[in-house]
């Protein structure tokens, strides 16, 4: 089992017409973000069959570069969360392997953000965020300082002494994200963390997550049902078929490295969403 968790068919990018898209700049498009503190992931022939014969994943291959932000989409129940849990070491494949380009005993520092914030109600924001470091035996003054820094990064410095019941849904998910970041993970796994939030709050958190990733450059794998969210956040989007999950498309998004809220109204952004939507439809029929 890997370390405890603190909380190919690659198509060519679509051709773009500069005359129709004057802001298109090939040099500014997203590319794999190489990082010395991130970790690559190699997935080969992974399959997962549950007791009773339910086949969630079939012969899945995927390569994720160090520091890359990859979004994963697919129909409900297609095996996205199962794959994320296998990568995290919370589940085991029945076939294939997941490798991290390092010794088996030297697993990457990982953090997992679930769909629910899962905060301890009797702990303050500060105490919740510091919990992973407390469990690791980090000295108190250091863990408090690191927790305060993580809380500040997600914009909750003014809520540091509040309890979960005093927070909105969006604030609770920020605390969950800060709790993941406090361990300085090389690999960040997120399973639809903002799905239950209203659209405006969700977009604010997407903006913040993309900014945090651009500063830290850890490897990120983000499961979502939202093509808007996937297109805005990720370098690449992997679309899966219905169960058992297989790759429909592994698509590099032809969008600028720097993402601002205005990008969501850009014609090229709409084009990328259409690519993902068409792939989802093919996945439903597969």
VOKOLMAR-384009 format. One line per 3 residues: number of its first residue (from 0); their letters; for each residue x, y, z of C-alpha. Coordinates in nm, 3 decimals, always signed. Example, Ala and Ser with C-alpha at 12.3 -4.5 7.8 and 13.67 -1.06 7.14 Angstrom:
# VOKOLMAR-384009
0> AS> +1.230/-0.450/+0.780 | +1.367/-0.106/+0.714;
//
This chain:
# VOKOLMAR-384009
0> XXX> +0.000/+0.000/+0.000 | +0.132/+0.341/-0.090 | +0.164/+0.628/+0.157;
3> XXX> -0.136/+0.741/+0.359 | -0.353/+1.000/+0.188 | -0.385/+1.328/+0.369;
6> XXX> -0.732/+1.403/+0.330 | -0.320/+0.607/-2.614 | -0.474/+0.744/-2.818;
9> XXX> -0.383/+1.109/-2.818 | -0.547/+1.309/-3.098 | -0.384/+1.611/-3.250;
12> XXX> -0.512/+1.945/-3.119 | -0.772/+2.097/-3.351 | -0.647/+2.341/-3.610;
15> XXX> -0.729/+2.700/-3.528 | -0.785/+2.990/-3.762 | -0.609/+3.308/-3.639;
18> XXX> -0.844/+3.520/-3.845 | -1.140/+3.382/-3.652 | -0.955/+3.378/-3.324;
21> XXX> -0.720/+3.680/-3.312 | -0.609/+3.615/-2.952 | -0.479/+3.269/-3.034;
24> XXX> -0.110/+3.249/-2.954 | +0.059/+2.907/-2.998 | +0.341/+3.002/-2.763;
27> XXX> +0.091/+3.069/-2.483 | -0.097/+2.738/-2.512 | -0.091/+2.497/-2.221;
30> XXX> +0.183/+2.236/-2.228 | +0.290/+1.971/-1.977 | +0.415/+2.162/-1.676;
33> XXX> +0.748/+2.005/-1.583 | +0.825/+2.022/-1.214 | +1.101/+1.886/-0.997;
36> XXX> +0.861/+1.849/-0.702 | +0.578/+1.677/-0.890 | +0.547/+1.313/-0.988;
39> XXX> +0.470/+1.138/-1.318 | +0.205/+0.867/-1.331 | +0.210/+0.566/-1.564;
42> XXX> -0.106/+0.355/-1.587 | -0.084/+0.035/-1.789 | -0.361/-0.213/-1.859;
45> XXX> -0.552/-0.126/-1.543 | -0.874/-0.314/-1.484 | -1.106/-0.339/-1.185;
48> XXX> -1.377/-0.599/-1.134 | -1.578/-0.582/-0.811 | -1.728/-0.881/-0.628;
51> XXX> -2.037/-0.992/-0.813 | -1.874/-0.940/-1.152 | -1.924/-0.563/-1.191;
54> XXX> -1.646/-0.448/-1.425 | -1.565/-0.082/-1.351 | -1.248/-0.035/-1.561;
57> XXX> -1.107/-0.233/-1.854 | -0.750/-0.231/-1.986 | -0.690/+0.141/-1.931;
60> XXX> -0.362/+0.310/-2.027 | -0.267/+0.665/-1.933 | +0.050/+0.872/-1.892;
63> XXX> +0.056/+1.190/-1.685 | +0.364/+1.411/-1.689 | +0.515/+1.569/-1.376;
66> XXX> +0.332/+1.888/-1.288 | +0.051/+1.830/-1.537 | -0.312/+1.914/-1.463;
69> XXX> -0.542/+1.646/-1.606 | -0.921/+1.648/-1.588 | -1.115/+1.323/-1.615;
72> XXX> -1.474/+1.314/-1.740 | -1.722/+1.041/-1.817 | -2.077/+0.919/-1.756;
75> XXX> -2.196/+0.870/-1.399 | -2.076/+0.540/-1.256 | -1.821/+0.480/-1.532;
78> XXX> -1.525/+0.421/-1.298 | -1.365/+0.766/-1.268 | -1.363/+0.766/-0.889;
81> XXX> -1.252/+0.403/-0.883 | -0.948/+0.490/-1.096 | -0.867/+0.784/-0.869;
84> XXX> -0.881/+0.555/-0.564 | -0.652/+0.303/-0.734 | -0.398/+0.577/-0.809;
87> XXX> -0.424/+0.693/-0.446 | -0.362/+0.342/-0.316 | -0.708/+0.325/-0.157;
90> XXX> -0.808/+0.039/-0.387 | -0.623/-0.225/-0.587 | -0.667/-0.307/-0.955;
93> XXX> -0.757/-0.661/-1.054 | -0.535/-0.621/-1.362 | -0.255/-0.390/-1.472;
96> XXX> -0.040/-0.153/-1.271 | +0.011/+0.209/-1.163 | +0.370/+0.335/-1.142;
99> XXX> +0.527/+0.659/-1.021 | +0.878/+0.636/-1.171 | +1.040/+0.575/-0.834;
102> XXX> +1.108/+0.295/-0.589 | +0.796/+0.118/-0.464 | +0.888/+0.209/-0.106;
105> XXX> +0.933/+0.576/-0.201 | +0.575/+0.671/-0.286 | +0.496/+1.032/-0.378;
108> XXX> +0.351/+1.269/-0.119 | -0.017/+1.253/-0.203 | -0.334/+1.431/-0.099;
111> XXX> -0.695/+1.344/-0.179 | -0.985/+1.592/-0.182 | -1.318/+1.411/-0.172;
114> XXX> -1.666/+1.521/-0.281 | -1.749/+1.608/+0.081 | -1.526/+1.830/+0.291;
117> XXX> -1.523/+1.575/+0.577 | -1.414/+1.828/+0.839 | -1.409/+1.740/+1.208;
120> XXX> -1.693/+1.949/+1.357 | -1.524/+1.996/+1.697 | -1.208/+2.141/+1.539;
123> XXX> -1.158/+2.495/+1.416 | -1.050/+2.572/+1.061 | -0.690/+2.596/+1.182;
126> XXX> -0.705/+2.266/+1.370 | -0.868/+2.086/+1.077 | -0.603/+2.205/+0.833;
129> XXX> -0.320/+2.120/+1.072 | -0.453/+1.767/+1.133 | -0.247/+1.584/+0.864;
132> XXX> +0.074/+1.735/+1.003 | -0.033/+1.647/+1.356 | -0.083/+1.285/+1.250;
135> XXX> +0.264/+1.291/+1.092 | +0.413/+1.406/+1.422 | +0.521/+1.749/+1.297;
138> XXX> +0.621/+1.983/+1.580 | +0.335/+2.210/+1.689 | +0.477/+2.550/+1.602;
141> XXX> +0.574/+2.431/+1.253 | +0.240/+2.268/+1.180 | +0.049/+2.576/+1.297;
144> XXX> +0.263/+2.803/+1.079 | +0.220/+2.575/+0.777 | -0.155/+2.545/+0.837;
147> XXX> -0.193/+2.923/+0.859 | -0.002/+2.960/+0.532 | -0.228/+2.706/+0.356;
150> XXX> -0.541/+2.875/+0.493 | -0.416/+3.210/+0.368 | -0.355/+3.062/+0.023;
153> XXX> -0.721/+2.960/-0.009 | -0.841/+3.300/+0.114 | -0.974/+3.202/+0.458;
156> XXX> -0.739/+3.389/+0.691 | -1.034/+3.571/+0.849 | -1.210/+3.240/+0.930;
159> XXX> -0.921/+3.065/+1.098 | -1.095/+3.030/+1.436 | -1.437/+2.931/+1.306;
162> XXX> -1.590/+2.585/+1.327 | -1.728/+2.394/+1.025 | -2.089/+2.468/+1.124;
165> XXX> -2.010/+2.839/+1.090 | -1.889/+2.805/+0.730 | -2.067/+2.803/+0.395;
168> XXX> -2.032/+2.505/+0.163 | -1.774/+2.685/-0.045 | -1.572/+2.779/+0.261;
171> XXX> -1.576/+2.419/+0.386 | -1.437/+2.299/+0.053 | -1.163/+2.562/+0.075;
174> XXX> -1.069/+2.424/+0.415 | -1.060/+2.074/+0.265 | -0.832/+2.202/-0.012;
177> XXX> -0.606/+2.378/+0.239 | -0.585/+2.057/+0.443 | -0.464/+1.877/+0.130;
180> XXX> -0.213/+2.147/+0.038 | -0.062/+2.172/+0.387 | +0.134/+1.853/+0.327;
183> XXX> +0.291/+2.005/+0.012 | +0.183/+1.710/-0.204 | +0.360/+1.605/-0.520;
186> XXX> +0.033/+1.450/-0.635 | -0.311/+1.605/-0.574 | -0.620/+1.395/-0.646;
189> XXX> -0.963/+1.560/-0.647 | -1.294/+1.375/-0.683 | -1.565/+1.625/-0.787;
192> XXX> -1.481/+1.855/-0.495 | -1.699/+2.146/-0.608 | -1.993/+1.955/-0.756;
195> XXX> -2.242/+2.049/-0.483 | -2.171/+2.423/-0.498 | -2.357/+2.693/-0.687;
198> XXX> -2.209/+2.796/-1.023 | -2.057/+3.127/-0.911 | -1.889/+2.976/-0.603;
201> XXX> -1.769/+2.686/-0.813 | -1.611/+2.918/-1.068 | -1.439/+3.118/-0.793;
204> XXX> -1.290/+2.798/-0.650 | -1.184/+2.681/-0.997 | -1.007/+3.016/-1.046;
207> XXX> -0.833/+2.972/-0.712 | -0.733/+2.610/-0.774 | -0.583/+2.693/-1.112;
210> XXX> -0.383/+2.976/-0.954 | -0.260/+2.752/-0.672 | -0.155/+2.488/-0.923;
213> XXX> +0.033/+2.745/-1.133 | +0.227/+2.847/-0.821 | +0.301/+2.497/-0.688;
216> XXX> +0.314/+2.284/-1.005 | +0.219/+1.956/-0.840 | +0.067/+1.683/-1.055;
219> XXX> -0.313/+1.709/-1.044 | -0.581/+1.460/-1.147 | -0.927/+1.613/-1.123;
222> XXX> -1.251/+1.417/-1.167 | -1.553/+1.621/-1.277 | -1.881/+1.597/-1.469;
225> XXX> -1.852/+1.958/-1.586 | -1.703/+2.024/-1.929 | -1.677/+2.394/-1.836;
228> XXX> -1.472/+2.308/-1.528 | -1.254/+2.058/-1.714 | -1.178/+2.300/-1.997;
231> XXX> -1.095/+2.586/-1.762 | -0.875/+2.396/-1.518 | -0.683/+2.137/-1.712;
234> XXX> -0.394/+2.105/-1.955 | -0.552/+1.782/-2.080 | -0.895/+1.625/-2.056;
237> XXX> -0.941/+1.249/-2.059 | -1.294/+1.137/-2.144 | -1.399/+0.784/-2.049;
240> XXX> -1.672/+0.557/-2.182 | -1.957/+0.424/-1.974 | -1.870/+0.126/-1.754;
243> XXX> -1.632/-0.046/-1.799 | -1.422/+0.267/-1.838 | -1.203/+0.295/-2.146;
246> XXX> -1.047/+0.607/-2.295 | -1.257/+0.781/-2.563 | -1.026/+1.078/-2.608;
249> XXX> -0.709/+1.208/-2.446 | -0.721/+1.570/-2.553 | -0.471/+1.849/-2.498;
252> XXX> -0.664/+2.172/-2.455 | -0.559/+2.444/-2.700 | -0.595/+2.722/-2.444;
255> XXX> -0.354/+2.976/-2.292 | -0.141/+2.878/-1.996 | -0.282/+3.170/-1.800;
258> XXX> -0.654/+3.124/-1.734 | -0.869/+3.422/-1.635 | -1.247/+3.436/-1.580;
261> XXX> -1.284/+3.609/-1.918 | -1.163/+3.292/-2.089 | -1.500/+3.128/-2.025;
264> XXX> -1.661/+3.358/-2.284 | -1.385/+3.313/-2.542 | -1.478/+3.144/-2.875;
267> XXX> -1.186/+2.902/-2.847 | -1.305/+2.798/-2.501 | -1.646/+2.720/-2.650;
270> XXX> -1.474/+2.513/-2.919 | -1.285/+2.309/-2.658 | -1.607/+2.245/-2.466;
273> XXX> -1.766/+2.119/-2.786 | -1.478/+1.874/-2.837 | -1.532/+1.740/-2.485;
276> XXX> -1.910/+1.727/-2.523 | -1.884/+1.529/-2.846 | -1.644/+1.286/-2.677;
279> XXX> -1.884/+1.241/-2.386 | -2.163/+1.156/-2.629 | -1.941/+0.896/-2.797;
282> XXX> -1.857/+0.757/-2.454 | -2.223/+0.713/-2.373 | -2.273/+0.509/-2.690;
285> X> -1.959/+0.296/-2.653;
//
